[in-house]
Amino acid sequence: MSSEADVLINMVPIRMGGGLQNSLSFLTQLARREDSERMIVACTEGSAVEDLCRQLGLKYIAFRGGPLGRLQFEVWDAYRLVRTKKVATVFTIFGNPPLRCGKARKISGFAFSNIIMEEVPFWNFLSPWRRLLAVAKDKVRLVLSLRADEIILETDYLRERAAAGVFAKKVLHVVKMEPSALVQRDTEVGTPSRSSRFTIACVAGAHPNKRVHLLAPVVARLLELGFPCKVLTTMPSSATYFQEVEEAFRDQGVADSLENLGPVKPQEVASVLAAADAVANISLLESFSNNWVEAWATHKLLISTDAEWARRSCGSAAIYIDPIQFDSAARTILTSISHRQQFYKAGSEQLRLLARDGKKIDRYLAIINHSKRISS
């Protein structure tokens, strides 16, 4: 390992979900670039990030996990690493820059769309006390993120909102999503075979923002309309929210239309999608969803929340529904299925538009390298 590294790739904040999938995809592509020789990855001991860095031969240092380990990294370890490796730029793919980075230039990806779009009642599912705590944590996240010199967002819509609001005085970039390098259409990892019923995949963790429970009355209505279907989920079976989802399907009398695979690894997502006809993301709010690009890349119908933030990113490549209006949502899905080729074509066009500015890794590296020139 060389004694110096121009860039520190900070992946200590990465834990699970879309952030982990995007991070692993970034590293997979970075390993093929000469740029990687002047970079070092900071990650957590025993994490998927550490495992992949080892497999790919990337330079990395793993730090102790847990709250105390994270605090030590933020206050001391990152600062020492920046000084000993002569780091000019600290790039945090998702999350705030470390509390102490010396004079290094700080670039951070920001995916907390609820902080940018404050009008959305994102935490309303919580009790008043827990809601107050969640809002307080968001304020801390914002304060820490404001320490970055440059902020990377995932959509033009969020950049517009951020520039007019919480990040009005910051240098803002947009790096749009692309299908993960880990999602290959021919991947097979032993997930269920195709069902005779129309299968809607909800590839997400157990968070109430995903609103998967609202699909229960939609599915019940589809069955009443003579359309056999089921929902495929990827949540821990012991999670409180998944139990709420189960209860919702039981209450609607469609418990046998819910199948839970449990959590899946990023490299297993392709096989989950192979078992589905459609991908649904009916979240109250997202910054950008992996589900969108994965649906388009694998030629699956995309069912999305009918909201401006979704329409600005998905255009005509999604079936938009308000799941609370379950009857109209079911009829919209049923009508749209007969035009599936139109949606596949629109999805391919959305991917083409996303790729117009080059690969995601190239856009990240362009921002990093520009900042290196500024710092030098």
BALOBA-1460 file (C-alpha; in Angstrom, 3 decimals):
// residues 376
<rec num="1" residu="m" x="0.000" y="0.000" z="0.000"/>
<rec num="2" residu="s" x="1.409" y="3.390" z="-0.983"/>
<rec num="3" residu="s" x="2.002" y="6.016" z="1.664"/>
<rec num="4" residu="e" x="-0.194" y="8.613" z="-0.002"/>
<rec num="5" residu="a" x="-3.714" y="8.809" z="-1.440"/>
<rec num="6" residu="d" x="-5.128" y="11.883" z="-3.158"/>
<rec num="7" residu="v" x="-8.705" y="10.864" z="-2.407"/>
<rec num="8" residu="l" x="-10.366" y="9.244" z="0.584"/>
<rec num="9" residu="i" x="-13.571" y="7.391" z="-0.366"/>
<rec num="10" residu="n" x="-15.563" y="7.484" z="2.847"/>
<rec num="11" residu="m" x="-17.967" y="4.551" z="3.023"/>
<rec num="12" residu="v" x="-18.104" y="4.278" z="6.805"/>
<rec num="13" residu="p" x="-21.713" y="5.622" z="6.872"/>
<rec num="14" residu="i" x="-22.895" y="2.905" z="4.448"/>
<rec num="15" residu="r" x="-24.940" y="0.116" z="6.013"/>
<rec num="16" residu="m" x="-27.692" y="-1.405" z="3.856"/>
<rec num="17" residu="g" x="-30.346" y="-0.865" z="1.195"/>
<rec num="18" residu="g" x="-29.925" y="1.322" z="-1.866"/>
<rec num="19" residu="g" x="-26.921" y="3.124" z="-0.403"/>
<rec num="20" residu="l" x="-25.050" y="-0.157" z="-0.040"/>
<rec num="21" residu="q" x="-26.025" y="-1.329" z="-3.508"/>
<rec num="22" residu="n" x="-24.857" y="1.925" z="-5.094"/>
<rec num="23" residu="s" x="-21.616" y="1.846" z="-3.107"/>
<rec num="24" residu="l" x="-20.766" y="-1.696" z="-4.197"/>
<rec num="25" residu="s" x="-21.555" y="-0.798" z="-7.797"/>
<rec num="26" residu="f" x="-19.279" y="2.246" z="-7.537"/>
<rec num="27" residu="l" x="-16.405" y="0.146" z="-6.177"/>
<rec num="28" residu="t" x="-16.898" y="-2.549" z="-8.818"/>
<rec num="29" residu="q" x="-16.468" y="0.057" z="-11.545"/>
<rec num="30" residu="l" x="-13.717" y="1.970" z="-9.749"/>
<rec num="31" residu="a" x="-11.546" y="-1.153" z="-9.602"/>
<rec num="32" residu="r" x="-11.306" y="-1.085" z="-13.412"/>
<rec num="33" residu="r" x="-9.996" y="2.498" z="-13.469"/>
<rec num="34" residu="e" x="-6.479" y="3.838" z="-13.115"/>
<rec num="35" residu="d" x="-7.922" y="6.477" z="-10.764"/>
<rec num="36" residu="s" x="-8.229" y="3.807" z="-8.080"/>
<rec num="37" residu="e" x="-4.448" y="3.801" z="-7.590"/>
<rec num="38" residu="r" x="-4.617" y="7.222" z="-5.925"/>
<rec num="39" residu="m" x="-7.659" y="6.428" z="-3.771"/>
<rec num="40" residu="i" x="-8.211" y="4.689" z="-0.476"/>
<rec num="41" residu="v" x="-11.540" y="3.450" z="0.862"/>
<rec num="42" residu="a" x="-12.570" y="3.900" z="4.499"/>
<rec num="43" residu="c" x="-15.148" y="1.330" z="5.570"/>
<rec num="44" residu="t" x="-16.438" y="-0.630" z="8.553"/>
<rec num="45" residu="e" x="-14.864" y="-3.874" z="9.710"/>
<rec num="46" residu="g" x="-16.744" y="-6.964" z="8.548"/>
<rec num="47" residu="s" x="-18.936" y="-5.007" z="6.134"/>
<rec num="48" residu="a" x="-19.875" y="-5.915" z="2.563"/>
<rec num="49" residu="v" x="-17.799" y="-2.926" z="1.485"/>
<rec num="50" residu="e" x="-14.666" y="-4.374" z="3.140"/>
<rec num="51" residu="d" x="-15.327" y="-7.787" z="1.572"/>
<rec num="52" residu="l" x="-15.646" y="-6.289" z="-1.910"/>
<rec num="53" residu="c" x="-12.564" y="-4.073" z="-1.518"/>
<rec num="54" residu="r" x="-10.576" y="-7.176" z="-0.588"/>
<rec num="55" residu="q" x="-11.925" y="-9.137" z="-3.560"/>
<rec num="56" residu="l" x="-11.240" y="-6.318" z="-6.018"/>
<rec num="57" residu="g" x="-7.791" y="-5.489" z="-4.681"/>
<rec num="58" residu="l" x="-8.737" y="-1.910" z="-3.789"/>
<rec num="59" residu="k" x="-6.762" y="-0.069" z="-1.128"/>
<rec num="60" residu="y" x="-8.840" y="0.246" z="2.021"/>
<rec num="61" residu="i" x="-8.722" y="0.656" z="5.774"/>
<rec num="62" residu="a" x="-11.511" y="-0.846" z="7.897"/>
<rec num="63" residu="f" x="-12.567" y="0.778" z="11.159"/>
<rec num="64" residu="r" x="-14.449" y="-0.504" z="14.174"/>
<rec num="65" residu="g" x="-18.235" y="-0.521" z="13.794"/>
<rec num="66" residu="g" x="-20.972" y="0.474" z="16.225"/>
<rec num="67" residu="p" x="-21.810" y="3.952" z="17.607"/>
<rec num="68" residu="l" x="-18.513" y="4.324" z="19.475"/>
<rec num="69" residu="g" x="-16.492" y="3.170" z="16.477"/>
<rec num="70" residu="r" x="-18.334" y="5.624" z="14.245"/>
<rec num="71" residu="l" x="-17.743" y="8.470" z="16.695"/>
<rec num="72" residu="q" x="-14.040" y="7.638" z="16.880"/>
<rec num="73" residu="f" x="-13.830" y="7.643" z="13.071"/>
<rec num="74" residu="e" x="-15.626" y="10.978" z="12.784"/>
<rec num="75" residu="v" x="-13.560" y="12.722" z="15.461"/>
<rec num="76" residu="w" x="-10.104" y="11.149" z="15.144"/>
<rec num="77" residu="d" x="-9.572" y="8.313" z="12.641"/>
<rec num="78" residu="a" x="-10.593" y="10.243" z="9.528"/>
<rec num="79" residu="y" x="-8.462" y="13.237" z="10.548"/>
<rec num="80" residu="r" x="-5.418" y="11.004" z="11.127"/>
<rec num="81" residu="l" x="-5.990" y="9.245" z="7.798"/>
<rec num="82" residu="v" x="-6.227" y="12.543" z="5.923"/>
<rec num="83" residu="r" x="-2.949" y="13.734" z="7.477"/>
<rec num="84" residu="t" x="-0.918" y="10.527" z="7.157"/>
<rec num="85" residu="k" x="-2.032" y="9.775" z="3.587"/>
<rec num="86" residu="k" x="-1.868" y="13.435" z="2.485"/>
<rec num="87" residu="v" x="-5.498" y="13.300" z="1.301"/>
<rec num="88" residu="a" x="-6.651" y="16.321" z="-0.736"/>
<rec num="89" residu="t" x="-10.317" y="15.313" z="-1.193"/>
<rec num="90" residu="v" x="-12.733" y="13.390" z="1.004"/>
<rec num="91" residu="f" x="-15.606" y="11.903" z="-1.003"/>
<rec num="92" residu="t" x="-18.530" y="10.510" z="0.994"/>
<rec num="93" residu="i" x="-20.794" y="8.753" z="-1.484"/>
<rec num="94" residu="f" x="-23.831" y="9.019" z="0.826"/>
<rec num="95" residu="g" x="-23.800" y="10.876" z="4.144"/>
<rec num="96" residu="n" x="-22.051" y="13.753" z="5.839"/>
<rec num="97" residu="p" x="-18.287" y="14.311" z="5.661"/>
<rec num="98" residu="p" x="-16.352" y="13.256" z="8.764"/>
<rec num="99" residu="l" x="-16.411" y="15.809" z="11.565"/>
<rec num="100" residu="r" x="-12.660" y="16.399" z="11.231"/>
<rec num="101" residu="c" x="-11.019" y="16.339" z="7.792"/>
<rec num="102" residu="g" x="-8.278" y="18.891" z="8.178"/>
<rec num="103" residu="k" x="-8.028" y="21.083" z="5.081"/>
<rec num="104" residu="a" x="-9.222" y="18.409" z="2.646"/>
<rec num="105" residu="r" x="-11.989" y="19.378" z="0.252"/>
<rec num="106" residu="k" x="-15.233" y="17.643" z="1.194"/>
<rec num="107" residu="i" x="-17.743" y="16.244" z="-1.322"/>
<rec num="108" residu="s" x="-20.844" y="14.439" z="-0.087"/>
<rec num="109" residu="g" x="-23.792" y="12.673" z="-1.660"/>
<rec num="110" residu="f" x="-27.111" y="13.670" z="-0.086"/>
<rec num="111" residu="a" x="-30.156" y="11.379" z="-0.304"/>
<rec num="112" residu="f" x="-32.384" y="12.684" z="2.512"/>
<rec num="113" residu="s" x="-35.081" y="14.114" z="0.262"/>
<rec num="114" residu="n" x="-37.423" y="14.705" z="3.194"/>
<rec num="115" residu="i" x="-34.977" y="17.322" z="4.523"/>
<rec num="116" residu="i" x="-35.087" y="19.130" z="1.180"/>
<rec num="117" residu="m" x="-38.873" y="18.736" z="0.764"/>
<rec num="118" residu="e" x="-39.920" y="19.781" z="4.244"/>
<rec num="119" residu="e" x="-43.584" y="20.055" z="3.288"/>
<rec num="120" residu="v" x="-43.933" y="16.274" z="2.993"/>
<rec num="121" residu="p" x="-45.135" y="14.722" z="6.317"/>
<rec num="122" residu="f" x="-42.437" y="12.081" z="6.121"/>
<rec num="123" residu="w" x="-42.421" y="11.106" z="9.812"/>
<rec num="124" residu="n" x="-46.170" y="11.204" z="10.459"/>
<rec num="125" residu="f" x="-46.334" y="7.442" z="10.977"/>
<rec num="126" residu="l" x="-44.351" y="7.869" z="14.220"/>
<rec num="127" residu="s" x="-45.695" y="8.706" z="17.668"/>
<rec num="128" residu="p" x="-45.348" y="12.411" z="18.633"/>
<rec num="129" residu="w" x="-42.248" y="11.776" z="20.776"/>
<rec num="130" residu="r" x="-40.501" y="9.594" z="18.199"/>
<rec num="131" residu="r" x="-41.461" y="12.056" z="15.455"/>
<rec num="132" residu="l" x="-39.809" y="14.865" z="17.432"/>
<rec num="133" residu="l" x="-36.675" y="12.743" z="17.784"/>
<rec num="134" residu="a" x="-36.615" y="11.932" z="14.042"/>
<rec num="135" residu="v" x="-36.972" y="15.610" z="13.130"/>
<rec num="136" residu="a" x="-34.137" y="16.472" z="15.540"/>
<rec num="137" residu="k" x="-31.907" y="13.836" z="13.910"/>
<rec num="138" residu="d" x="-32.711" y="15.327" z="10.494"/>
<rec num="139" residu="k" x="-31.621" y="18.746" z="11.724"/>
<rec num="140" residu="v" x="-28.316" y="17.242" z="12.896"/>
<rec num="141" residu="r" x="-27.906" y="15.527" z="9.501"/>
<rec num="142" residu="l" x="-28.441" y="18.850" z="7.758"/>
<rec num="143" residu="v" x="-25.949" y="20.697" z="9.963"/>
<rec num="144" residu="l" x="-23.327" y="17.995" z="9.362"/>
<rec num="145" residu="s" x="-24.016" y="17.927" z="5.611"/>
<rec num="146" residu="l" x="-23.641" y="21.694" z="5.379"/>
<rec num="147" residu="r" x="-19.991" y="21.173" z="6.327"/>
<rec num="148" residu="a" x="-19.380" y="19.719" z="2.860"/>
<rec num="149" residu="d" x="-17.921" y="22.024" z="0.218"/>
<rec num="150" residu="e" x="-19.895" y="20.344" z="-2.553"/>
<rec num="151" residu="i" x="-23.130" y="18.362" z="-2.481"/>
<rec num="152" residu="i" x="-24.164" y="15.673" z="-4.968"/>
<rec num="153" residu="l" x="-27.881" y="15.068" z="-5.518"/>
<rec num="154" residu="e" x="-29.602" y="12.424" z="-7.616"/>
<rec num="155" residu="t" x="-32.162" y="14.388" z="-9.630"/>
<rec num="156" residu="d" x="-32.522" y="17.788" z="-11.283"/>
<rec num="157" residu="y" x="-35.747" y="18.256" z="-9.332"/>
<rec num="158" residu="l" x="-33.965" y="17.873" z="-5.986"/>
<rec num="159" residu="r" x="-31.192" y="20.215" z="-7.087"/>
<rec num="160" residu="e" x="-33.778" y="22.864" z="-7.942"/>
<rec num="161" residu="r" x="-35.464" y="22.441" z="-4.569"/>
<rec num="162" residu="a" x="-32.138" y="22.342" z="-2.683"/>
<rec num="163" residu="a" x="-30.767" y="25.420" z="-4.469"/>
<rec num="164" residu="a" x="-33.884" y="27.346" z="-3.474"/>
<rec num="165" residu="g" x="-33.814" y="26.023" z="0.079"/>
<rec num="166" residu="v" x="-31.476" y="24.262" z="2.493"/>
<rec num="167" residu="f" x="-28.392" y="24.219" z="0.206"/>
<rec num="168" residu="a" x="-28.852" y="27.658" z="-1.357"/>
<rec num="169" residu="k" x="-25.207" y="28.666" z="-0.818"/>
<rec num="170" residu="k" x="-23.566" y="25.357" z="-1.734"/>
<rec num="171" residu="v" x="-21.939" y="24.052" z="-4.914"/>
<rec num="172" residu="l" x="-24.476" y="21.481" z="-6.130"/>
<rec num="173" residu="h" x="-24.018" y="18.639" z="-8.614"/>
<rec num="174" residu="v" x="-26.387" y="16.055" z="-10.009"/>
<rec num="175" residu="v" x="-25.248" y="12.487" z="-10.616"/>
<rec num="176" residu="k" x="-28.240" y="10.577" z="-11.890"/>
<rec num="177" residu="m" x="-28.880" y="6.937" z="-11.182"/>
<rec num="178" residu="e" x="-28.043" y="4.015" z="-13.444"/>
<rec num="179" residu="p" x="-28.667" y="0.267" z="-13.108"/>
<rec num="180" residu="s" x="-26.289" y="-1.253" z="-10.585"/>
<rec num="181" residu="a" x="-23.255" y="-3.047" z="-12.002"/>
<rec num="182" residu="l" x="-24.371" y="-5.923" z="-9.766"/>
<rec num="183" residu="v" x="-27.719" y="-6.314" z="-11.525"/>
<rec num="184" residu="q" x="-27.241" y="-8.674" z="-14.449"/>
<rec num="185" residu="r" x="-30.244" y="-10.056" z="-16.299"/>
<rec num="186" residu="d" x="-28.810" y="-13.568" z="-16.379"/>
<rec num="187" residu="t" x="-27.955" y="-13.778" z="-12.669"/>
<rec num="188" residu="e" x="-29.419" y="-16.797" z="-10.884"/>
<rec num="189" residu="v" x="-29.207" y="-17.176" z="-7.118"/>
<rec num="190" residu="g" x="-32.032" y="-19.546" z="-6.278"/>
<rec num="191" residu="t" x="-34.972" y="-17.198" z="-5.844"/>
<rec num="192" residu="p" x="-38.487" y="-18.529" z="-6.614"/>
<rec num="193" residu="s" x="-39.339" y="-19.470" z="-10.149"/>
<rec num="194" residu="r" x="-41.873" y="-17.471" z="-12.139"/>
<rec num="195" residu="s" x="-45.413" y="-17.646" z="-10.836"/>
<rec num="196" residu="s" x="-48.520" y="-18.183" z="-12.952"/>
<rec num="197" residu="r" x="-49.913" y="-15.126" z="-11.188"/>
<rec num="198" residu="f" x="-48.909" y="-11.572" z="-12.121"/>
<rec num="199" residu="t" x="-46.132" y="-10.838" z="-9.629"/>
<rec num="200" residu="i" x="-45.350" y="-7.375" z="-8.274"/>
<rec num="201" residu="a" x="-41.936" y="-7.103" z="-6.607"/>
<rec num="202" residu="c" x="-41.330" y="-4.621" z="-3.802"/>
<rec num="203" residu="v" x="-37.565" y="-4.735" z="-3.335"/>
<rec num="204" residu="a" x="-37.163" y="-2.643" z="-0.201"/>
<rec num="205" residu="g" x="-36.402" y="-2.781" z="3.479"/>
<rec num="206" residu="a" x="-38.981" y="-2.690" z="6.260"/>
<rec num="207" residu="h" x="-39.701" y="1.038" z="6.458"/>
<rec num="208" residu="p" x="-43.210" y="2.554" z="6.649"/>
<rec num="209" residu="n" x="-42.207" y="5.149" z="4.041"/>
<rec num="210" residu="k" x="-42.370" y="2.330" z="1.467"/>
<rec num="211" residu="r" x="-46.144" y="1.991" z="2.136"/>
<rec num="212" residu="v" x="-46.255" y="-1.618" z="0.921"/>
<rec num="213" residu="h" x="-49.252" y="-2.225" z="3.213"/>
<rec num="214" residu="l" x="-51.319" y="-0.006" z="0.910"/>
<rec num="215" residu="l" x="-50.962" y="-2.608" z="-1.840"/>
<rec num="216" residu="a" x="-53.214" y="-5.007" z="0.101"/>
<rec num="217" residu="p" x="-56.545" y="-3.395" z="-0.895"/>
<rec num="218" residu="v" x="-55.183" y="-2.806" z="-4.422"/>
<rec num="219" residu="v" x="-54.417" y="-6.518" z="-4.774"/>
<rec num="220" residu="a" x="-57.807" y="-7.433" z="-3.281"/>
<rec num="221" residu="r" x="-59.518" y="-5.235" z="-5.881"/>
<rec num="222" residu="l" x="-57.457" y="-6.726" z="-8.716"/>
<rec num="223" residu="l" x="-58.548" y="-10.196" z="-7.607"/>
<rec num="224" residu="e" x="-62.176" y="-9.050" z="-7.558"/>
<rec num="225" residu="l" x="-61.693" y="-7.850" z="-11.123"/>
<rec num="226" residu="g" x="-60.568" y="-11.360" z="-12.072"/>
<rec num="227" residu="f" x="-56.853" y="-10.625" z="-12.280"/>
<rec num="228" residu="p" x="-54.710" y="-13.162" z="-10.335"/>
<rec num="229" residu="c" x="-51.687" y="-11.461" z="-8.783"/>
<rec num="230" residu="k" x="-49.333" y="-11.476" z="-5.813"/>
<rec num="231" residu="v" x="-46.791" y="-9.218" z="-4.112"/>
<rec num="232" residu="l" x="-43.176" y="-10.283" z="-3.521"/>
<rec num="233" residu="t" x="-41.355" y="-8.530" z="-0.650"/>
<rec num="234" residu="t" x="-37.792" y="-8.589" z="0.706"/>
<rec num="235" residu="m" x="-38.184" y="-7.624" z="4.362"/>
<rec num="236" residu="p" x="-37.027" y="-9.300" z="7.568"/>
<rec num="237" residu="s" x="-39.992" y="-11.411" z="8.690"/>
<rec num="238" residu="s" x="-39.462" y="-10.272" z="12.282"/>
<rec num="239" residu="a" x="-39.602" y="-6.557" z="11.430"/>
<rec num="240" residu="t" x="-42.485" y="-4.610" z="12.948"/>
<rec num="241" residu="y" x="-43.373" y="-3.007" z="9.630"/>
<rec num="242" residu="f" x="-43.450" y="-6.331" z="7.779"/>
<rec num="243" residu="q" x="-45.880" y="-7.624" z="10.380"/>
<rec num="244" residu="e" x="-48.059" y="-4.595" z="9.602"/>
<rec num="245" residu="v" x="-47.886" y="-5.518" z="5.928"/>
<rec num="246" residu="e" x="-48.897" y="-9.106" z="6.729"/>
<rec num="247" residu="e" x="-51.791" y="-7.869" z="8.842"/>
<rec num="248" residu="a" x="-53.008" y="-5.596" z="6.045"/>
<rec num="249" residu="f" x="-53.053" y="-8.493" z="3.575"/>
<rec num="250" residu="r" x="-54.841" y="-10.718" z="6.110"/>
<rec num="251" residu="d" x="-57.446" y="-8.042" z="6.789"/>
<rec num="252" residu="q" x="-58.177" y="-7.839" z="3.072"/>
<rec num="253" residu="g" x="-58.466" y="-11.622" z="2.847"/>
<rec num="254" residu="v" x="-55.512" y="-11.895" z="0.470"/>
<rec num="255" residu="a" x="-52.812" y="-13.303" z="2.766"/>
<rec num="256" residu="d" x="-51.910" y="-15.928" z="0.148"/>
<rec num="257" residu="s" x="-51.101" y="-13.102" z="-2.288"/>
<rec num="258" residu="l" x="-48.104" y="-12.002" z="-0.218"/>
<rec num="259" residu="e" x="-44.740" y="-13.793" z="-0.433"/>
<rec num="260" residu="n" x="-41.761" y="-12.575" z="1.564"/>
<rec num="261" residu="l" x="-38.257" y="-13.655" z="0.544"/>
<rec num="262" residu="g" x="-36.526" y="-11.960" z="3.437"/>
<rec num="263" residu="p" x="-33.589" y="-9.572" z="2.943"/>
<rec num="264" residu="v" x="-31.608" y="-10.099" z="-0.267"/>
<rec num="265" residu="k" x="-28.029" y="-9.195" z="-1.056"/>
<rec num="266" residu="p" x="-27.356" y="-6.584" z="-3.757"/>
<rec num="267" residu="q" x="-26.099" y="-9.290" z="-6.131"/>
<rec num="268" residu="e" x="-29.365" y="-11.223" z="-5.638"/>
<rec num="269" residu="v" x="-31.679" y="-8.422" z="-6.759"/>
<rec num="270" residu="a" x="-31.564" y="-9.521" z="-10.407"/>
<rec num="271" residu="s" x="-33.027" y="-12.926" z="-9.567"/>
<rec num="272" residu="v" x="-35.817" y="-11.346" z="-7.521"/>
<rec num="273" residu="l" x="-36.706" y="-9.229" z="-10.536"/>
<rec num="274" residu="a" x="-36.522" y="-12.293" z="-12.797"/>
<rec num="275" residu="a" x="-39.367" y="-13.775" z="-10.744"/>
<rec num="276" residu="a" x="-41.556" y="-10.683" z="-11.232"/>
<rec num="277" residu="d" x="-43.695" y="-9.038" z="-13.887"/>
<rec num="278" residu="a" x="-43.635" y="-5.577" z="-12.331"/>
<rec num="279" residu="v" x="-41.696" y="-3.561" z="-9.774"/>
<rec num="280" residu="a" x="-43.615" y="-1.317" z="-7.386"/>
<rec num="281" residu="n" x="-42.305" y="1.635" z="-5.429"/>
<rec num="282" residu="i" x="-45.210" y="3.544" z="-3.884"/>
<rec num="283" residu="s" x="-43.155" y="5.362" z="-1.239"/>
<rec num="284" residu="l" x="-44.389" y="8.600" z="0.216"/>
<rec num="285" residu="l" x="-41.083" y="10.162" z="-0.847"/>
<rec num="286" residu="e" x="-37.794" y="9.141" z="-2.477"/>
<rec num="287" residu="s" x="-34.764" y="11.038" z="-3.716"/>
<rec num="288" residu="f" x="-34.194" y="8.477" z="-6.466"/>
<rec num="289" residu="s" x="-35.010" y="4.801" z="-6.379"/>
<rec num="290" residu="n" x="-32.897" y="1.891" z="-7.567"/>
<rec num="291" residu="n" x="-36.234" y="0.228" z="-8.291"/>
<rec num="292" residu="w" x="-36.836" y="2.611" z="-11.185"/>
<rec num="293" residu="v" x="-33.692" y="1.920" z="-13.165"/>
<rec num="294" residu="e" x="-33.707" y="-1.778" z="-12.300"/>
<rec num="295" residu="a" x="-37.263" y="-2.135" z="-13.617"/>
<rec num="296" residu="w" x="-36.309" y="-0.407" z="-16.855"/>
<rec num="297" residu="a" x="-33.081" y="-2.383" z="-17.279"/>
<rec num="298" residu="t" x="-34.843" y="-5.728" z="-16.802"/>
<rec num="299" residu="h" x="-37.958" y="-4.844" z="-18.828"/>
<rec num="300" residu="k" x="-40.411" y="-4.923" z="-15.953"/>
<rec num="301" residu="l" x="-43.409" y="-2.683" z="-15.594"/>
<rec num="302" residu="l" x="-42.791" y="0.069" z="-13.054"/>
<rec num="303" residu="i" x="-45.592" y="1.049" z="-10.667"/>
<rec num="304" residu="s" x="-44.866" y="4.352" z="-8.957"/>
<rec num="305" residu="t" x="-46.328" y="6.906" z="-6.592"/>
<rec num="306" residu="d" x="-48.195" y="9.598" z="-8.490"/>
<rec num="307" residu="a" x="-46.181" y="12.623" z="-7.341"/>
<rec num="308" residu="e" x="-44.177" y="15.378" z="-9.000"/>
<rec num="309" residu="w" x="-40.824" y="14.087" z="-7.710"/>
<rec num="310" residu="a" x="-41.517" y="10.703" z="-9.333"/>
<rec num="311" residu="r" x="-42.938" y="12.059" z="-12.592"/>
<rec num="312" residu="r" x="-39.941" y="14.358" z="-13.081"/>
<rec num="313" residu="s" x="-37.608" y="11.351" z="-12.943"/>
<rec num="314" residu="c" x="-39.674" y="8.628" z="-14.598"/>
<rec num="315" residu="g" x="-41.576" y="10.488" z="-17.302"/>
<rec num="316" residu="s" x="-43.809" y="8.145" z="-19.296"/>
<rec num="317" residu="a" x="-41.906" y="5.053" z="-18.134"/>
<rec num="318" residu="a" x="-44.075" y="4.343" z="-15.090"/>
<rec num="319" residu="i" x="-47.639" y="3.468" z="-14.162"/>
<rec num="320" residu="y" x="-48.620" y="6.170" z="-11.687"/>
<rec num="321" residu="i" x="-51.077" y="5.403" z="-8.908"/>
<rec num="322" residu="d" x="-52.382" y="6.834" z="-5.670"/>
<rec num="323" residu="p" x="-52.519" y="3.620" z="-3.609"/>
<rec num="324" residu="i" x="-54.945" y="5.170" z="-1.137"/>
<rec num="325" residu="q" x="-57.484" y="5.268" z="-3.980"/>
<rec num="326" residu="f" x="-57.281" y="1.499" z="-4.290"/>
<rec num="327" residu="d" x="-60.080" y="1.015" z="-6.829"/>
<rec num="328" residu="s" x="-58.717" y="3.515" z="-9.346"/>
<rec num="329" residu="a" x="-55.183" y="2.254" z="-8.643"/>
<rec num="330" residu="a" x="-56.197" y="-1.331" z="-9.454"/>
<rec num="331" residu="r" x="-57.994" y="-0.266" z="-12.632"/>
<rec num="332" residu="t" x="-55.024" y="1.852" z="-13.744"/>
<rec num="333" residu="i" x="-52.674" y="-1.112" z="-13.306"/>
<rec num="334" residu="l" x="-55.052" y="-3.437" z="-15.143"/>
<rec num="335" residu="t" x="-55.483" y="-1.029" z="-18.049"/>
<rec num="336" residu="s" x="-51.760" y="-0.285" z="-18.297"/>
<rec num="337" residu="i" x="-50.714" y="-3.933" z="-18.474"/>
<rec num="338" residu="s" x="-52.226" y="-4.229" z="-21.923"/>
<rec num="339" residu="h" x="-49.822" y="-1.476" z="-23.049"/>
<rec num="340" residu="r" x="-46.738" y="-3.012" z="-21.470"/>
<rec num="341" residu="q" x="-44.607" y="-2.763" z="-24.622"/>
<rec num="342" residu="q" x="-45.141" y="0.985" z="-24.570"/>
<rec num="343" residu="f" x="-43.798" y="1.148" z="-21.015"/>
<rec num="344" residu="y" x="-40.803" y="-1.070" z="-21.856"/>
<rec num="345" residu="k" x="-39.917" y="1.257" z="-24.709"/>
<rec num="346" residu="a" x="-40.297" y="4.326" z="-22.486"/>
<rec num="347" residu="g" x="-38.078" y="2.679" z="-19.849"/>
<rec num="348" residu="s" x="-35.350" y="2.066" z="-22.398"/>
<rec num="349" residu="e" x="-35.607" y="5.711" z="-23.442"/>
<rec num="350" residu="q" x="-35.256" y="6.846" z="-19.810"/>
<rec num="351" residu="l" x="-32.105" y="4.749" z="-19.470"/>
<rec num="352" residu="r" x="-30.767" y="6.283" z="-22.676"/>
<rec num="353" residu="l" x="-31.383" y="9.782" z="-21.304"/>
<rec num="354" residu="l" x="-29.675" y="8.897" z="-18.028"/>
<rec num="355" residu="a" x="-26.671" y="7.538" z="-19.939"/>
<rec num="356" residu="r" x="-26.401" y="10.638" z="-22.114"/>
<rec num="357" residu="d" x="-24.012" y="12.337" z="-19.687"/>
<rec num="358" residu="g" x="-21.789" y="9.268" z="-19.471"/>
<rec num="359" residu="k" x="-21.435" y="6.496" z="-16.942"/>
<rec num="360" residu="k" x="-22.162" y="7.285" z="-13.323"/>
<rec num="361" residu="i" x="-18.607" y="6.430" z="-12.292"/>
<rec num="362" residu="d" x="-17.280" y="8.919" z="-14.866"/>
<rec num="363" residu="r" x="-19.522" y="11.669" z="-13.480"/>
<rec num="364" residu="y" x="-18.396" y="10.973" z="-9.929"/>
<rec num="365" residu="l" x="-14.734" y="10.965" z="-10.948"/>
<rec num="366" residu="a" x="-15.137" y="14.181" z="-12.927"/>
<rec num="367" residu="i" x="-16.429" y="15.939" z="-9.809"/>
<rec num="368" residu="i" x="-13.700" y="14.421" z="-7.624"/>
<rec num="369" residu="n" x="-10.903" y="15.259" z="-10.062"/>
<rec num="370" residu="h" x="-12.156" y="18.821" z="-10.521"/>
<rec num="371" residu="s" x="-12.103" y="19.266" z="-6.760"/>
<rec num="372" residu="k" x="-8.567" y="17.837" z="-6.623"/>
<rec num="373" residu="r" x="-7.450" y="20.566" z="-9.026"/>
<rec num="374" residu="i" x="-9.124" y="23.199" z="-6.868"/>
<rec num="375" residu="s" x="-7.444" y="21.811" z="-3.726"/>
<rec num="376" residu="s" x="-3.951" y="21.649" z="-5.244"/>
